[in-house]
Amino acid sequence: MSKLAVYPGSFDPLTLGHLDIIERALDVVERLQVVVVHNPGKQPFFTLAERVQMVTDALIERGLMGRVTVDSLESGLLTSYASELGASVLIKGFRTGVDIEYELPMARVNRDLTGIETIFLPSDPANTHISSSLVKQVASLGGDITKYVPASVIRGFKAKA
Ligand code: PNS
């Protein structure tokens, strides 16, 4: 079993799909560092600090803090971050082939850069339609997102309203 893994993403916001990947990753690795990354290619709705807080609160509320920790990465290469941390693998979730098309080049570049491998976990079929972008769209139009996100994210949207 790998010791420490990094689960990176924008998490703008965290969804129940992400939480399922976090819980299942703990069957594969001993410890998991969730890293909320600033992705310059995306204009986030929540600040990095807000996203870290919502992830942290969701993990506390699910009793997952301990083997799971949370951090953020404002800039720099993920591989450099993971290597300084001593992480042996990256964890990524995927829903469909579209995610794989997007993730595969990143996994290969990350392996080229430092030799770090990526473990892909398929999303639970119940979560295949859940995405952060759809959650933001539904929330912005006044729809109910409780099926898709943890309570901390509901509170996060309320705080922004
Ligand atoms: O949730 P996202 O936005 O799809 O996650 C993408 C993310 C943040 C994991 C990716 O953009 C990333 O790793 N960014 C860090 C900078 C980096 O190392 N870029 C090279 C990736 S091959």
Backbone and ligand atoms as CSV (ligand in chain L), in Angstrom:
chain,resi,resn,atom,element,x,y,z
A,1,MET,N,N,0.847,-1.198,0.000
A,1,MET,CA,C,0.000,0.000,0.000
A,1,MET,C,C,0.882,1.249,0.000
A,2,SER,N,N,0.562,2.206,-0.886
A,2,SER,CA,C,1.317,3.458,-0.910
A,2,SER,C,C,1.080,4.211,0.377
A,3,LYS,N,N,2.107,4.927,0.844
A,3,LYS,CA,C,1.955,5.614,2.136
A,3,LYS,C,C,1.111,6.873,2.011
A,4,LEU,N,N,1.662,7.856,1.310
A,4,LEU,CA,C,0.994,9.164,1.232
A,4,LEU,C,C,0.691,9.507,-0.220
A,5,ALA,N,N,-0.547,9.894,-0.474
A,5,ALA,CA,C,-0.951,10.302,-1.823
A,5,ALA,C,C,-1.511,11.710,-1.781
A,6,VAL,N,N,-1.443,12.370,-2.925
A,6,VAL,CA,C,-2.013,13.707,-3.070
A,6,VAL,C,C,-3.226,13.616,-3.987
A,7,TYR,N,N,-4.323,14.223,-3.550
A,7,TYR,CA,C,-5.532,14.301,-4.387
A,7,TYR,C,C,-5.734,15.775,-4.737
A,8,PRO,N,N,-5.304,16.184,-5.941
A,8,PRO,CA,C,-5.375,17.600,-6.313
A,8,PRO,C,C,-6.631,17.935,-7.106
A,9,GLY,N,N,-7.015,19.182,-7.064
A,9,GLY,CA,C,-8.131,19.626,-7.886
A,9,GLY,C,C,-8.482,21.060,-7.560
A,10,SER,N,N,-9.376,21.623,-8.377
A,10,SER,CA,C,-9.841,22.988,-8.103
A,10,SER,C,C,-10.867,22.987,-6.963
A,11,PHE,N,N,-11.691,21.947,-6.917
A,11,PHE,CA,C,-12.709,21.814,-5.861
A,11,PHE,C,C,-13.518,23.111,-5.717
A,12,ASP,N,N,-14.022,23.596,-6.841
A,12,ASP,CA,C,-14.735,24.880,-6.867
A,12,ASP,C,C,-16.205,24.679,-7.240
A,13,PRO,N,N,-17.006,24.066,-6.357
A,13,PRO,CA,C,-16.687,23.599,-5.009
A,13,PRO,C,C,-16.531,22.074,-4.975
A,14,LEU,N,N,-16.165,21.582,-3.776
A,14,LEU,CA,C,-16.156,20.145,-3.489
A,14,LEU,C,C,-17.565,19.582,-3.721
A,15,THR,N,N,-17.639,18.380,-4.320
A,15,THR,CA,C,-18.938,17.723,-4.522
A,15,THR,C,C,-18.955,16.379,-3.782
A,16,LEU,N,N,-20.123,15.749,-3.760
A,16,LEU,CA,C,-20.214,14.412,-3.158
A,16,LEU,C,C,-19.415,13.403,-3.990
A,17,GLY,N,N,-19.237,13.689,-5.270
A,17,GLY,CA,C,-18.385,12.837,-6.113
A,17,GLY,C,C,-16.938,12.883,-5.639
A,18,HIS,N,N,-16.441,14.083,-5.350
A,18,HIS,CA,C,-15.081,14.211,-4.818
A,18,HIS,C,C,-14.960,13.472,-3.473
A,19,LEU,N,N,-15.979,13.636,-2.618
A,19,LEU,CA,C,-15.913,12.999,-1.286
A,19,LEU,C,C,-15.880,11.476,-1.399
A,20,ASP,N,N,-16.614,10.950,-2.372
A,20,ASP,CA,C,-16.601,9.498,-2.587
A,20,ASP,C,C,-15.197,9.037,-3.003
A,21,ILE,N,N,-14.550,9.810,-3.859
A,21,ILE,CA,C,-13.183,9.456,-4.282
A,21,ILE,C,C,-12.242,9.501,-3.068
A,22,ILE,N,N,-12.388,10.529,-2.223
A,22,ILE,CA,C,-11.534,10.647,-1.031
A,22,ILE,C,C,-11.715,9.411,-0.140
A,23,GLU,N,N,-12.966,9.041,0.117
A,23,GLU,CA,C,-13.228,7.889,1.000
A,23,GLU,C,C,-12.659,6.599,0.401
A,24,ARG,N,N,-12.836,6.415,-0.900
A,24,ARG,CA,C,-12.370,5.166,-1.537
A,24,ARG,C,C,-10.857,5.150,-1.692
A,25,ALA,N,N,-10.248,6.333,-1.819
A,25,ALA,CA,C,-8.778,6.384,-1.919
A,25,ALA,C,C,-8.138,5.833,-0.642
A,26,LEU,N,N,-8.852,5.966,0.483
A,26,LEU,CA,C,-8.303,5.476,1.757
A,26,LEU,C,C,-8.250,3.951,1.826
A,27,ASP,N,N,-8.893,3.274,0.867
A,27,ASP,CA,C,-8.747,1.818,0.767
A,27,ASP,C,C,-7.452,1.460,0.039
A,28,VAL,N,N,-6.853,2.442,-0.621
A,28,VAL,CA,C,-5.694,2.191,-1.482
A,28,VAL,C,C,-4.411,2.782,-0.887
A,29,VAL,N,N,-4.538,3.901,-0.185
A,29,VAL,CA,C,-3.364,4.563,0.407
A,29,VAL,C,C,-3.578,4.739,1.906
A,30,GLU,N,N,-2.465,4.932,2.605
A,30,GLU,CA,C,-2.583,5.085,4.059
A,30,GLU,C,C,-3.043,6.481,4.443
A,31,ARG,N,N,-2.433,7.491,3.773
A,31,ARG,CA,C,-2.785,8.885,4.079
A,31,ARG,C,C,-3.008,9.638,2.778
A,32,LEU,N,N,-3.909,10.616,2.849
A,32,LEU,CA,C,-4.251,11.375,1.643
A,32,LEU,C,C,-4.193,12.861,1.956
A,33,GLN,N,N,-3.456,13.592,1.147
A,33,GLN,CA,C,-3.463,15.052,1.282
A,33,GLN,C,C,-4.312,15.614,0.131
A,34,VAL,N,N,-5.437,16.206,0.484
A,34,VAL,CA,C,-6.268,16.874,-0.522
A,34,VAL,C,C,-5.643,18.247,-0.754
A,35,VAL,N,N,-5.356,18.562,-2.012
A,35,VAL,CA,C,-4.707,19.846,-2.306
A,35,VAL,C,C,-5.611,20.667,-3.219
A,36,VAL,N,N,-6.065,21.789,-2.689
A,36,VAL,CA,C,-6.906,22.705,-3.455
A,36,VAL,C,C,-5.968,23.602,-4.253
A,37,VAL,N,N,-6.040,23.439,-5.583
A,37,VAL,CA,C,-5.050,24.079,-6.450
A,37,VAL,C,C,-5.662,25.276,-7.157
A,38,HIS,N,N,-4.879,26.352,-7.216
A,38,HIS,CA,C,-5.276,27.494,-8.058
A,38,HIS,C,C,-4.970,27.119,-9.495
A,39,ASN,N,N,-6.018,27.009,-10.313
A,39,ASN,CA,C,-5.848,26.662,-11.728
A,39,ASN,C,C,-5.987,27.944,-12.546
A,40,PRO,N,N,-4.874,28.478,-13.086
A,40,PRO,CA,C,-4.955,29.763,-13.796
A,40,PRO,C,C,-5.838,29.705,-15.039
A,41,GLY,N,N,-6.136,28.485,-15.500
A,41,GLY,CA,C,-7.016,28.327,-16.667
A,41,GLY,C,C,-8.489,28.473,-16.319
A,42,LYS,N,N,-8.809,28.601,-15.051
A,42,LYS,CA,C,-10.217,28.691,-14.641
A,42,LYS,C,C,-10.425,29.930,-13.774
A,43,GLN,N,N,-11.586,30.565,-13.920
A,43,GLN,CA,C,-11.955,31.697,-13.063
A,43,GLN,C,C,-12.827,31.137,-11.941
A,44,PRO,N,N,-12.281,31.010,-10.721
A,44,PRO,CA,C,-13.061,30.334,-9.678
A,44,PRO,C,C,-14.193,31.192,-9.115
A,45,PHE,N,N,-15.224,30.524,-8.628
A,45,PHE,CA,C,-16.313,31.224,-7.937
A,45,PHE,C,C,-15.924,31.456,-6.481
A,46,PHE,N,N,-15.352,30.422,-5.859
A,46,PHE,CA,C,-14.915,30.528,-4.463
A,46,PHE,C,C,-13.407,30.810,-4.422
A,47,THR,N,N,-12.973,31.591,-3.435
A,47,THR,CA,C,-11.539,31.834,-3.269
A,47,THR,C,C,-10.870,30.532,-2.811
A,48,LEU,N,N,-9.548,30.516,-2.936
A,48,LEU,CA,C,-8.798,29.340,-2.501
A,48,LEU,C,C,-9.073,29.059,-1.011
A,49,ALA,N,N,-9.062,30.131,-0.206
A,49,ALA,CA,C,-9.287,29.973,1.240
A,49,ALA,C,C,-10.690,29.435,1.526
A,50,GLU,N,N,-11.677,29.922,0.791
A,50,GLU,CA,C,-13.059,29.438,0.984
A,50,GLU,C,C,-13.155,27.955,0.620
A,51,ARG,N,N,-12.489,27.577,-0.469
A,51,ARG,CA,C,-12.542,26.169,-0.902
A,51,ARG,C,C,-11.865,25.258,0.125
A,52,VAL,N,N,-10.721,25.715,0.647
A,52,VAL,CA,C,-10.020,24.916,1.669
A,52,VAL,C,C,-10.920,24.746,2.893
A,53,GLN,N,N,-11.587,25.827,3.295
A,53,GLN,CA,C,-12.464,25.767,4.477
A,53,GLN,C,C,-13.624,24.794,4.264
A,54,MET,N,N,-14.241,24.843,3.085
A,54,MET,CA,C,-15.383,23.951,2.813
A,54,MET,C,C,-14.943,22.488,2.777
A,55,VAL,N,N,-13.746,22.230,2.199
A,55,VAL,CA,C,-13.228,20.847,2.168
A,55,VAL,C,C,-12.932,20.392,3.589
A,56,THR,N,N,-12.254,21.250,4.352
A,56,THR,CA,C,-11.894,20.895,5.733
A,56,THR,C,C,-13.149,20.587,6.551
A,57,ASP,N,N,-14.143,21.458,6.465
A,57,ASP,CA,C,-15.378,21.258,7.239
A,57,ASP,C,C,-16.082,19.965,6.822
A,58,ALA,N,N,-16.105,19.695,5.515
A,58,ALA,CA,C,-16.776,18.469,5.040
A,58,ALA,C,C,-16.049,17.235,5.572
A,59,LEU,N,N,-14.735,17.278,5.603
A,59,LEU,CA,C,-13.967,16.117,6.097
A,59,LEU,C,C,-14.174,15.933,7.594
A,60,ILE,N,N,-14.223,17.053,8.333
A,60,ILE,CA,C,-14.469,16.970,9.785
A,60,ILE,C,C,-15.857,16.366,10.015
A,61,GLU,N,N,-16.844,16.877,9.283
A,61,GLU,CA,C,-18.222,16.416,9.478
A,61,GLU,C,C,-18.399,14.944,9.104
A,62,ARG,N,N,-17.542,14.428,8.231
A,62,ARG,CA,C,-17.601,12.995,7.856
A,62,ARG,C,C,-16.657,12.146,8.687
A,63,GLY,N,N,-15.941,12.768,9.633
A,63,GLY,CA,C,-15.014,12.021,10.488
A,63,GLY,C,C,-13.792,11.511,9.738
A,64,LEU,N,N,-13.410,12.223,8.697
A,64,LEU,CA,C,-12.294,11.742,7.860
A,64,LEU,C,C,-10.969,12.428,8.168
A,65,MET,N,N,-11.002,13.510,8.959
A,65,MET,CA,C,-9.751,14.202,9.244
A,65,MET,C,C,-8.883,13.296,10.105
A,66,GLY,N,N,-7.630,13.270,9.810
A,66,GLY,CA,C,-6.690,12.375,10.489
A,66,GLY,C,C,-5.876,11.709,9.407
A,67,ARG,N,N,-6.476,10.696,8.790
A,67,ARG,CA,C,-5.789,10.078,7.631
A,67,ARG,C,C,-5.855,10.998,6.414
A,68,VAL,N,N,-6.798,11.946,6.436
A,68,VAL,CA,C,-6.891,12.918,5.343
A,68,VAL,C,C,-6.527,14.295,5.881
A,69,THR,N,N,-5.711,15.028,5.131
A,69,THR,CA,C,-5.365,16.403,5.487
A,69,THR,C,C,-5.641,17.284,4.272
A,70,VAL,N,N,-5.693,18.594,4.516
A,70,VAL,CA,C,-6.037,19.531,3.438
A,70,VAL,C,C,-4.980,20.620,3.355
A,71,ASP,N,N,-4.638,20.984,2.138
A,71,ASP,CA,C,-3.688,22.069,1.912
A,71,ASP,C,C,-4.102,22.785,0.628
A,72,SER,N,N,-3.384,23.866,0.318
A,72,SER,CA,C,-3.653,24.559,-0.956
A,72,SER,C,C,-2.345,24.791,-1.680
A,73,LEU,N,N,-2.468,24.963,-2.993
A,73,LEU,CA,C,-1.295,25.253,-3.836
A,73,LEU,C,C,-1.664,26.439,-4.714
A,74,GLU,N,N,-1.065,27.582,-4.376
A,74,GLU,CA,C,-1.383,28.841,-5.083
A,74,GLU,C,C,-0.683,28.904,-6.429
A,75,SER,N,N,0.552,28.394,-6.479
A,75,SER,CA,C,1.318,28.437,-7.729
A,75,SER,C,C,2.373,27.343,-7.695
A,76,GLY,N,N,2.973,27.105,-8.840
A,76,GLY,CA,C,4.041,26.099,-8.913
A,76,GLY,C,C,3.510,24.763,-9.387
A,77,LEU,N,N,4.448,23.900,-9.687
A,77,LEU,CA,C,4.099,22.585,-10.221
A,77,LEU,C,C,3.590,21.662,-9.126
A,78,LEU,N,N,2.555,20.936,-9.461
A,78,LEU,CA,C,2.015,19.944,-8.526
A,78,LEU,C,C,3.055,18.870,-8.208
A,79,THR,N,N,3.825,18.482,-9.215
A,79,THR,CA,C,4.823,17.424,-9.006
A,79,THR,C,C,5.901,17.868,-8.008
A,80,SER,N,N,6.291,19.165,-8.077
A,80,SER,CA,C,7.298,19.663,-7.130
A,80,SER,C,C,6.715,19.631,-5.714
A,81,TYR,N,N,5.464,20.061,-5.614
A,81,TYR,CA,C,4.770,20.049,-4.321
A,81,TYR,C,C,4.720,18.624,-3.762
A,82,ALA,N,N,4.292,17.679,-4.617
A,82,ALA,CA,C,4.123,16.294,-4.159
A,82,ALA,C,C,5.465,15.701,-3.772
A,83,SER,N,N,6.499,16.020,-4.548
A,83,SER,CA,C,7.803,15.439,-4.247
A,83,SER,C,C,8.374,16.002,-2.949
A,84,GLU,N,N,8.185,17.318,-2.703
A,84,GLU,CA,C,8.645,17.906,-1.426
A,84,GLU,C,C,7.902,17.302,-0.240
A,85,LEU,N,N,6.648,16.947,-0.474
A,85,LEU,CA,C,5.821,16.361,0.595
A,85,LEU,C,C,6.203,14.899,0.860
A,86,GLY,N,N,6.830,14.283,-0.135
A,86,GLY,CA,C,7.165,12.860,-0.004
A,86,GLY,C,C,6.015,11.961,-0.412
A,87,ALA,N,N,5.115,12.490,-1.240
A,87,ALA,CA,C,3.978,11.687,-1.697
A,87,ALA,C,C,4.425,10.747,-2.809
A,88,SER,N,N,3.912,9.521,-2.771
A,88,SER,CA,C,4.349,8.543,-3.771
A,88,SER,C,C,3.440,8.482,-4.988
A,89,VAL,N,N,2.194,8.903,-4.852
A,89,VAL,CA,C,1.261,8.871,-5.984
A,89,VAL,C,C,0.271,10.040,-5.921
A,90,LEU,N,N,-0.317,10.298,-7.088
A,90,LEU,CA,C,-1.445,11.226,-7.179
A,90,LEU,C,C,-2.706,10.394,-7.329
A,91,ILE,N,N,-3.797,10.873,-6.769
A,91,ILE,CA,C,-5.107,10.236,-6.952
A,91,ILE,C,C,-5.952,11.153,-7.812
A,92,LYS,N,N,-6.619,10.592,-8.793
A,92,LYS,CA,C,-7.575,11.355,-9.600
A,92,LYS,C,C,-8.835,10.506,-9.765
A,93,GLY,N,N,-9.970,11.171,-9.815
A,93,GLY,CA,C,-11.216,10.477,-10.128
A,93,GLY,C,C,-11.581,10.759,-11.574
A,94,PHE,N,N,-12.300,9.843,-12.190
A,94,PHE,CA,C,-12.825,10.144,-13.531
A,94,PHE,C,C,-14.242,9.622,-13.652
A,95,ARG,N,N,-15.047,10.383,-14.406
A,95,ARG,CA,C,-16.455,10.019,-14.574
A,95,ARG,C,C,-16.690,9.308,-15.891
A,96,THR,N,N,-16.156,9.881,-16.965
A,96,THR,CA,C,-16.373,9.332,-18.307
A,96,THR,C,C,-15.067,9.448,-19.088
A,97,GLY,N,N,-15.129,9.002,-20.353
A,97,GLY,CA,C,-13.961,9.102,-21.223
A,97,GLY,C,C,-13.503,10.535,-21.429
A,98,VAL,N,N,-14.428,11.478,-21.305
A,98,VAL,CA,C,-14.060,12.896,-21.466
A,98,VAL,C,C,-13.045,13.288,-20.383
A,99,ASP,N,N,-13.289,12.835,-19.164
A,99,ASP,CA,C,-12.336,13.120,-18.073
A,99,ASP,C,C,-10.987,12.466,-18.357
A,100,ILE,N,N,-11.026,11.254,-18.881
A,100,ILE,CA,C,-9.769,10.541,-19.155
A,100,ILE,C,C,-8.957,11.288,-20.218
A,101,GLU,N,N,-9.635,11.778,-21.258
A,101,GLU,CA,C,-8.954,12.549,-22.318
A,101,GLU,C,C,-8.224,13.750,-21.715
A,102,TYR,N,N,-8.862,14.394,-20.737
A,102,TYR,CA,C,-8.307,15.584,-20.083
A,102,TYR,C,C,-7.179,15.201,-19.112
A,103,GLU,N,N,-7.372,14.097,-18.404
A,103,GLU,CA,C,-6.445,13.724,-17.327
A,103,GLU,C,C,-5.194,12.991,-17.825
A,104,LEU,N,N,-5.343,12.213,-18.892
A,104,LEU,CA,C,-4.228,11.353,-19.318
A,104,LEU,C,C,-2.960,12.134,-19.664
A,105,PRO,N,N,-3.051,13.226,-20.455
A,105,PRO,CA,C,-1.820,13.976,-20.729
A,105,PRO,C,C,-1.186,14.526,-19.460
A,106,MET,N,N,-2.018,14.976,-18.506
A,106,MET,CA,C,-1.465,15.506,-17.244
A,106,MET,C,C,-0.746,14.393,-16.482
A,107,ALA,N,N,-1.355,13.206,-16.463
A,107,ALA,CA,C,-0.724,12.084,-15.748
A,107,ALA,C,C,0.624,11.748,-16.381
A,108,ARG,N,N,0.684,11.813,-17.716
A,108,ARG,CA,C,1.937,11.463,-18.407
A,108,ARG,C,C,3.000,12.533,-18.180
A,109,VAL,N,N,2.575,13.813,-18.234
A,109,VAL,CA,C,3.545,14.891,-17.984
A,109,VAL,C,C,4.028,14.821,-16.535
A,110,ASN,N,N,3.119,14.603,-15.605
A,110,ASN,CA,C,3.521,14.517,-14.196
A,110,ASN,C,C,4.520,13.383,-13.977
A,111,ARG,N,N,4.315,12.262,-14.689
A,111,ARG,CA,C,5.246,11.132,-14.566
A,111,ARG,C,C,6.600,11.483,-15.198
A,112,ASP,N,N,6.553,12.192,-16.348
A,112,ASP,CA,C,7.797,12.632,-16.983
A,112,ASP,C,C,8.600,13.527,-16.043
A,113,LEU,N,N,7.885,14.426,-15.334
A,113,LEU,CA,C,8.567,15.448,-14.535
A,113,LEU,C,C,9.303,14.869,-13.328
A,114,THR,N,N,8.627,13.987,-12.596
A,114,THR,CA,C,9.269,13.488,-11.361
A,114,THR,C,C,9.110,11.985,-11.164
A,115,GLY,N,N,8.491,11.312,-12.128
A,115,GLY,CA,C,8.304,9.869,-11.968
A,115,GLY,C,C,7.088,9.514,-11.134
A,116,ILE,N,N,6.357,10.522,-10.673
A,116,ILE,CA,C,5.187,10.215,-9.839
A,116,ILE,C,C,4.082,9.602,-10.697
A,117,GLU,N,N,3.450,8.563,-10.171
A,117,GLU,CA,C,2.384,7.880,-10.897
A,117,GLU,C,C,1.025,8.441,-10.469
A,118,THR,N,N,0.034,8.271,-11.340
A,118,THR,CA,C,-1.342,8.681,-11.017
A,118,THR,C,C,-2.221,7.443,-10.945
A,119,ILE,N,N,-2.952,7.327,-9.857
A,119,ILE,CA,C,-3.943,6.251,-9.729
A,119,ILE,C,C,-5.306,6.856,-10.038
A,120,PHE,N,N,-5.985,6.282,-11.036
A,120,PHE,CA,C,-7.322,6.766,-11.405
A,120,PHE,C,C,-8.391,5.888,-10.764
A,121,LEU,N,N,-9.323,6.526,-10.082
A,121,LEU,CA,C,-10.466,5.802,-9.511
A,121,LEU,C,C,-11.724,6.177,-10.291
A,122,PRO,N,N,-12.447,5.177,-10.821
A,122,PRO,CA,C,-13.679,5.501,-11.542
A,122,PRO,C,C,-14.745,6.000,-10.576
A,123,SER,N,N,-15.460,7.021,-10.975
A,123,SER,CA,C,-16.512,7.542,-10.091
A,123,SER,C,C,-17.591,6.476,-9.902
A,124,ASP,N,N,-18.256,6.544,-8.771
A,124,ASP,CA,C,-19.417,5.691,-8.567
A,124,ASP,C,C,-20.467,6.087,-9.620
A,125,PRO,N,N,-21.159,5.095,-10.223
A,125,PRO,CA,C,-22.157,5.442,-11.243
A,125,PRO,C,C,-23.183,6.469,-10.751
A,126,ALA,N,N,-23.446,6.474,-9.445
A,126,ALA,CA,C,-24.429,7.424,-8.902
A,126,ALA,C,C,-23.946,8.867,-8.994
A,127,ASN,N,N,-22.634,9.039,-9.218
A,127,ASN,CA,C,-22.073,10.399,-9.204
A,127,ASN,C,C,-21.605,10.881,-10.579
A,128,THR,N,N,-21.836,10.075,-11.602
A,128,THR,CA,C,-21.241,10.375,-12.913
A,128,THR,C,C,-21.720,11.710,-13.496
A,129,HIS,N,N,-22.901,12.140,-13.099
A,129,HIS,CA,C,-23.445,13.394,-13.650
A,129,HIS,C,C,-23.104,14.608,-12.790
A,130,ILE,N,N,-22.399,14.409,-11.674
A,130,ILE,CA,C,-22.138,15.540,-10.771
A,130,ILE,C,C,-20.838,16.232,-11.160
A,131,SER,N,N,-20.904,17.544,-11.358
A,131,SER,CA,C,-19.682,18.311,-11.613
A,131,SER,C,C,-19.773,19.639,-10.873
A,132,SER,N,N,-18.617,20.184,-10.540
A,132,SER,CA,C,-18.595,21.483,-9.851
A,132,SER,C,C,-19.251,22.552,-10.712
A,133,SER,N,N,-19.025,22.489,-12.027
A,133,SER,CA,C,-19.577,23.558,-12.876
A,133,SER,C,C,-21.103,23.490,-12.935
A,134,LEU,N,N,-21.669,22.267,-12.991
A,134,LEU,CA,C,-23.137,22.174,-12.990
A,134,LEU,C,C,-23.714,22.619,-11.649
A,135,VAL,N,N,-23.021,22.259,-10.573
A,135,VAL,CA,C,-23.470,22.678,-9.235
A,135,VAL,C,C,-23.538,24.208,-9.177
A,136,LYS,N,N,-22.494,24.878,-9.704
A,136,LYS,CA,C,-22.479,26.350,-9.670
A,136,LYS,C,C,-23.612,26.919,-10.510
A,137,GLN,N,N,-23.854,26.285,-11.662
A,137,GLN,CA,C,-24.914,26.800,-12.538
A,137,GLN,C,C,-26.279,26.653,-11.859
A,138,VAL,N,N,-26.539,25.460,-11.312
A,138,VAL,CA,C,-27.845,25.223,-10.664
A,138,VAL,C,C,-28.012,26.169,-9.473
A,139,ALA,N,N,-26.944,26.312,-8.664
A,139,ALA,CA,C,-27.020,27.186,-7.480
A,139,ALA,C,C,-27.275,28.631,-7.897
A,140,SER,N,N,-26.597,29.074,-8.951
A,140,SER,CA,C,-26.734,30.483,-9.369
A,140,SER,C,C,-28.139,30.775,-9.887
A,141,LEU,N,N,-28.843,29.713,-10.328
A,141,LEU,CA,C,-30.204,29.908,-10.844
A,141,LEU,C,C,-31.261,29.567,-9.789
A,142,GLY,N,N,-30.797,29.378,-8.558
A,142,GLY,CA,C,-31.730,29.168,-7.444
A,142,GLY,C,C,-32.196,27.735,-7.271
A,143,GLY,N,N,-31.544,26.761,-7.945
A,143,GLY,CA,C,-31.948,25.360,-7.833
A,143,GLY,C,C,-31.386,24.695,-6.578
A,144,ASP,N,N,-31.930,23.507,-6.307
A,144,ASP,CA,C,-31.546,22.751,-5.109
A,144,ASP,C,C,-30.311,21.896,-5.410
A,145,ILE,N,N,-29.238,22.119,-4.673
A,145,ILE,CA,C,-27.989,21.376,-4.915
A,145,ILE,C,C,-27.675,20.397,-3.778
A,146,THR,N,N,-28.640,20.189,-2.880
A,146,THR,CA,C,-28.348,19.367,-1.704
A,146,THR,C,C,-28.002,17.912,-2.052
A,147,LYS,N,N,-28.444,17.435,-3.224
A,147,LYS,CA,C,-28.126,16.057,-3.622
A,147,LYS,C,C,-26.685,15.918,-4.085
A,148,TYR,N,N,-26.045,17.039,-4.326
A,148,TYR,CA,C,-24.757,17.000,-5.017
A,148,TYR,C,C,-23.545,17.408,-4.174
A,149,VAL,N,N,-23.793,18.128,-3.088
A,149,VAL,CA,C,-22.661,18.689,-2.320
A,149,VAL,C,C,-22.865,18.477,-0.822
A,150,PRO,N,N,-21.772,18.517,-0.042
A,150,PRO,CA,C,-21.916,18.398,1.407
A,150,PRO,C,C,-22.462,19.702,2.009
A,151,ALA,N,N,-22.851,19.625,3.290
A,151,ALA,CA,C,-23.472,20.775,3.976
A,151,ALA,C,C,-22.546,21.992,3.994
A,152,SER,N,N,-21.244,21.749,4.107
A,152,SER,CA,C,-20.309,22.886,4.169
A,152,SER,C,C,-20.375,23.726,2.893
A,153,VAL,N,N,-20.641,23.072,1.764
A,153,VAL,CA,C,-20.710,23.803,0.489
A,153,VAL,C,C,-22.034,24.575,0.393
A,154,ILE,N,N,-23.100,23.981,0.915
A,154,ILE,CA,C,-24.381,24.714,0.969
A,154,ILE,C,C,-24.169,26.002,1.777
A,155,ARG,N,N,-23.482,25.848,2.912
A,155,ARG,CA,C,-23.217,27.042,3.742
A,155,ARG,C,C,-22.340,28.035,2.975
A,156,GLY,N,N,-21.384,27.524,2.223
A,156,GLY,CA,C,-20.498,28.389,1.434
A,156,GLY,C,C,-21.275,29.216,0.425
A,157,PHE,N,N,-22.239,28.589,-0.256
A,157,PHE,CA,C,-23.047,29.344,-1.228
A,157,PHE,C,C,-23.915,30.376,-0.502
A,158,LYS,N,N,-24.464,29.988,0.653
A,158,LYS,CA,C,-25.323,30.920,1.400
A,158,LYS,C,C,-24.513,32.144,1.840
A,159,ALA,N,N,-23.269,31.905,2.242
A,159,ALA,CA,C,-22.423,33.003,2.707
A,159,ALA,C,C,-22.084,33.975,1.576
A,160,LYS,N,N,-22.111,33.484,0.350
A,160,LYS,CA,C,-21.781,34.335,-0.807
A,160,LYS,C,C,-23.004,35.092,-1.329
A,161,ALA,N,N,-24.208,34.638,-0.892
A,161,ALA,CA,C,-25.438,35.209,-1.484
A,161,ALA,C,C,-25.657,36.656,-1.045
L,1,PNS,O1,O,-10.016,20.234,-10.794
L,1,PNS,P1,P,-9.119,20.600,-11.954
L,1,PNS,O2,O,-9.158,22.102,-12.232
L,1,PNS,O3,O,-9.441,19.811,-13.184
L,1,PNS,O4,O,-7.632,20.207,-11.523
L,1,PNS,C1,C,-6.537,20.422,-12.407
L,1,PNS,C2,C,-5.241,20.535,-11.596
L,1,PNS,C3,C,-5.375,21.683,-10.612
L,1,PNS,C4,C,-5.019,19.254,-10.849
L,1,PNS,C5,C,-4.090,20.803,-12.601
L,1,PNS,O5,O,-4.357,21.966,-13.325
L,1,PNS,C6,C,-2.731,20.957,-11.894
L,1,PNS,O6,O,-2.142,19.968,-11.527
L,1,PNS,N1,N,-2.263,22.225,-11.681
L,1,PNS,C7,C,-1.034,22.509,-10.967
L,1,PNS,C8,C,0.049,23.094,-11.891
L,1,PNS,C9,C,0.751,21.960,-12.629
L,1,PNS,O7,O,1.483,21.170,-12.058
L,1,PNS,N2,N,0.499,21.917,-13.949
L,1,PNS,C10,C,1.023,20.860,-14.794
L,1,PNS,C11,C,0.021,19.701,-14.884
L,1,PNS,S1,S,0.575,18.458,-15.972
